[in-house]
Amino acid sequence: MKRIEKLSKIIVNHSIIVKENEKVLITYQSSEMMPLVKALVKEILNNKGVPAIKYIDPEISNLIKENLTTEIIDNKKDILKFEVEEYDSFIRIHYTMSDYYDRLVDQKLNNKLKATLSKYKDIQINKRKWVLLNYPSIVDAYKAKMSYDRFYNFAFDTMTVDYKKMHEDMLPLKKLMEKTDQVRITGKNTDLTFRIKGMPAIICSGESNIPDGEVFTAPIKDSVNGIITYNTPSPYNGFVFHDVSLTFKNGKIIKATCKEDNEKLNEIFNTDEGSRFIGEFSFGLNPQIKEPIGDILYDEKIAGSIHFTPGSAYKECYNGNDSNIHWDMVLIQREEYGGGEIYFDNKLIRQNGRFVLPELENLNYDKK
């Protein structure tokens, strides 16, 4: 119970910083997380905020998505419009029951849904305060190859790290990224170059994602050349791809392959014009997260990893790329995963997942 209270305090007082009379919408998906929901409500009330709750059953929600119509899409738009106009902050608590929701959803209608909601999603993400977290589930524990009790402890350890210290440790990396022009990433079946000159580097230390731990930027849109091969599962719309390999020419994905279904993979990259360009380059830096579990909220924060993301760029680090997709795909570069190097302006800054520059040493996953 103490850890639940600690997490609720982080969310309310660090992530979204609830102030007096601010309205906060808590969306949750399972009765399993009721202790956390109650703790959040109490903490919001302590801050003299105005809490509200919204329960979404994943099975029913998926049933509606499998039967999308124009009328349903318009109704979803009206609901989201009301929420972003009514509330100051959003807490969304996800609970994994299956990786295969959306598998039977008509992707043309799903893309139409995303496009229809995009105006209000943009307001929610860029003009409101929000935080997203995953409450530990039995499915998550199974994917992580842990007992539920062990995974529960692991999840709370990752979600309640010292985010203030993390932020301080990330500042030298932010400074270095913002001075850098050319980036090169090498490793197994990977040799990739791109430029980041003039792009801001954004620290993520518990403000919007729980767990958190990354510093991201975006490549100059047409500067990406070479090949990258990811070594973690890449779930998307009810499908899970392994060993995804992308080849780039002047920023664009010109070849995409995977272990499973290349046609399905390329169908995703054909969603729209922006889906074959990159919207984000990021370092994973949460020292508590070492192994992939097929859940991007955790996997993109893996210590010693990067993610290189096809699709839309964030407004706070905008490289001109817009898309209905934003697909975080993760490459772990620690030695046991095949290793790899990252160079900034021809200078080695990270080898086999460990930063080699003294000013970045505090970011290493094995730092005592």
N, C-alpha and C positions, 0 to 999 in steps of 0.2 A: 504493500500500500504506500510505503514511503516513496518508492520509485515512481509510482503513478502520480503522486502529489508533486514530486520533483519535476516530472515531465510536464505536468499541467502548468507549473510556474514558468518553465522555460518557454512554453508556447504562448502564454498570455502576457508575460512580462518581457520576453526577449524577442520572440518571433514577430508577433503582431502588435505588441505594446498597447494593450487596451486602455483607453482613457475614459474618463467619466462621460456617460450618456452615449458612448459609441455602441452601435448595434453589431452583434457578432452572430453569424449563422454557423452552427455546427452541423455538418452532414456526416452521418455514420451509417454503417451497413450491417451491424450484428449486435445482438444483445451481449455478446462476449465482451464488448468494449464499454459496457455501461459504467464500470468503476471510473474509467478515464473520462467519459462524458460528464459524469457527476462532478468529478474533480475540476474539470474545465469550467463548468457552470458556476461552481462555488468561487473559483479564482476570478472569473469575470465579474461576478457580483461583488467580490472584495474590492475590485477596482472601480466599482460603481458603473460598470458597463451594463448593456442590455442583451442578455443571451437569448437565442432561439435555437431550436433543434429541428432537424429534418432527417427522417429515416428513409433510406433507400434499400429495398431488398434486391440483391444482385440478380436473383432468378427472374423476378418480375420485370426489373429494368431491362434485362436482356431479352425477355419475351417481347417487350414493346419495340426494342431495336430491331428484332428479327422481322417485325411487321410494320416497318416504317412506311408512312405515307406523307404526302405533302402537308396534310392537316396536322399530323403528329409533329412533324418538323417545325411547323409554324407555332404550335402550342409550346414546344420546348423553348423556342426563341422568346415567346412571351413570358414564360416563367423565368428564364435567365435575365431578361430585361428588367423584370420586377425586382429580382434579387440584387442586381448590381446597382439599381437606383435606390433600394431600400436599406442595404446593409453597408457598413463601413469595412468590415473584416469577415474573412471566411476561414473556417477550419474544416478541412475535409479529411475524414479518417477512413481509409480504405481497408478492406478485409478480404484477403484472397480466398476464394472458394474454388476457383478453377482458372487455368490459363487459357481456356478454350472458348470463353465468351467471345462474341463477335464473329466466330468462325462461319456462321450461317447468315450473317448480316449482308445484305446486298451492298457491295462496296460503292457503287455509284450513288445510292441513296445515302450511305454513310458519309461520303465526301460532300454531298449536298448539305447534309446536316452540319458538318464541320464548317462549311462555307457560310451557311445561314447564321450560325452561332458566333462566327468569328468577330463581328463587331463588338458584341457584348463580352466575349471571352477576352478580347483585347483590353476592354475597360476593367474587367475583373483582375486580370494579371498585372496590368501596368498602372492602373489608377486606384486600386484598392489594396488593402493589406490582406495577405492570405498565407496559409501554411497547409501543406499536404503531408500526411504520414500514413504508414502502414501499421496497423495493429497486428501483432504476431498471431498467425493462424496455424492450424495443423498442416494445411497444404504447404505453407511456407517452411515449416519444420521438415517436412518430407523432402522438399526440394533442396534444403540445406543439408540433408543427410544427418539430422540431429533429432534427438528426442524432443518432445514439445517443451518440457521444462527447460532443457538446455537452450533451445532456440529462444524461448521467452526471455531468459536471462541475457542471452546474446543481444536480442533486439533492444532491450532496455539499456544495456551498456552502450550500444551504438547511438541510441537516440538522446542519451543524457550526458554526452561528453562535455568537456569544458569549452563551450563555444567562444567565450571571450578570449581564452588563451589561443584557441585555434585561429581566431581572427588575427591576433597579433603575429602568430607564426607565419601567416599567409602574406603579410604585407611585403616582405622582401621579394616574394615570387611575383606579386602584382607589379611591383616596381620594375623588376627585370623584364617581364613580359611586355610592359608598355615602352621599354627602350629597344625592343627587338624588332627586327625586320624579317629575316629569313628563318624559318623553322624546318628542320629535317628530322624525320622519324625513321629509324631502321629497326629491323628485327626479322624474325622468321617470316618469309614471304611478304615482307614489308619494306618498302623504300619510298618514302613520301616526302615531298617538299611543298611548302606554301609560305605565304607572307602574311604578317599580322601588323605591319607598320601602321601606326595611327589609330589602331583599334584599342578601345579600353579593355582592361582586364577586371573582371568582376569577382569579388570574394563572396563565397556562399558559406556562411557559418551559422546556420540555424535560423535564418530569417524566413525562408519560404519552404524548404524541404526539411523533414525530420525522418531518418537521420540525414546529416549534411556533412560537407567536407569536400569542397572543390573550388578551384579558381578557373574561370572560363573566359574565353574571348571568341572571336570569329575570324576565320581566314579572309583575306581579300578574295572576293567571290571567284575571280577567274584565275587565281594564282596556284591552285592545287594541281600537282602533277605527280604521277607515280602510282604505286599500289599499296594498299593496306589490307591486312588479313586479320580479322577479329578472332579471338580465341575464347569467347564466352557466348552463351546462348543469347539469341536476339529475338525476343518475342514481339509480335506485332499483329493486332487484329485477330487474335485467336490462332495464330500460327507461330511456331517456334523454329527459327533457322539456326544452323550451326556452321562454323567455319566460313562465314561470309567473307568474300574477298571482293574488293572494289578497285577498279582501275580508273584513273582520272586523266583527263587531258584538258588543260586550260580551265580547270575548275569543275568540269562536268564528268559525271560517272559515265564512262563509255563501255564498261563491261562490269557485270555483277554476277557472281556465282556463289553457290552454297552447297552444303552436303545434301540437302533435300530436293527442293523443287525450284530450279532456276527460273521457270516461267512465272511462278507465283511471286518470287522475289522481285523480278523485273516489273511485274504488274504494279507492285507498290511504288517502285521508282518511276513508273509512268503515270503516277497520280496527277501530276501537273508539271508545269515547266520548272518550278523550283525544287522539285523532289530529287533531281539528279545533281543538285549543288549542295554545298556544305554550309550549315548555319551556326555550328559551334565546334570549338576545340577546347577541351578541358582536361585538367589534371584531377584524378581521384586521390583524396588525401585523408580519408577517415582511418585512423590507425587501428580501429577496432574491426574493420571490415577487410577480410583477407581473401575470401573465396566467393565465387559467383553462385547465386542461387536462382538466377533466371527472373529476378525482380529488379527492374531498372532503378528503382528508388534506392536500393542498396548497392547494386552492382556498379553504378556509375560513380560511386564514392570509394571503390576498392583501393586500398593503399597500393601504390606502385602501378596504377593503371592510368590510361587516358580514355576519353571517349571522343569520337570524331563523328559528328552528327549530320546525316543528310536531312535536308528540309529547312524549315523557316529559322531565321535568326531572331534572337530576342531584341526588343526595341532598345534596351539599354546598351546593347552591343550589336548594332545593326549594320550588316554588310551589304544590304540591298536585296537579300534573298527572302522571298515570301513563298510559302507553301502550306498546303493543308496537312503535311506531315512534319514531324520533328522526331526523328528516330535515333535516340541515343544508343550507339553501338560501342562496345567496350573491348579494349585490348589491354590485357595485363602484361606488364613487361618485367615482372620479377623473374629471377633466374629459373625457378621451378616451373615457370610457364613459358620458357623459351628465351627469356631475356629480351634485350633491345636497348637502343640508345636514342636520346633526344639531344639535338644540337640547336643552339640559338646563335645565329650569325657565325656558323662554323665552329662554335665552342661547345664542347660536351658539357651538358648541365645535369643529365640524369643517365645512369647506366644500370641496367637490370633492376629498374624500379626504384633505385636509391639516388637522391640528389648528391652530386659530388662537390658542389660549391659550399663553402663554409656558411654563408649567410642563409642557405636553404636547409641546413642540416636538421633543424627542428621539425621539418616536415617529413622526415624519414620514418617509415612505419616501425622500424626496429630501434628508434631512438629511446633510450631509457630515461 
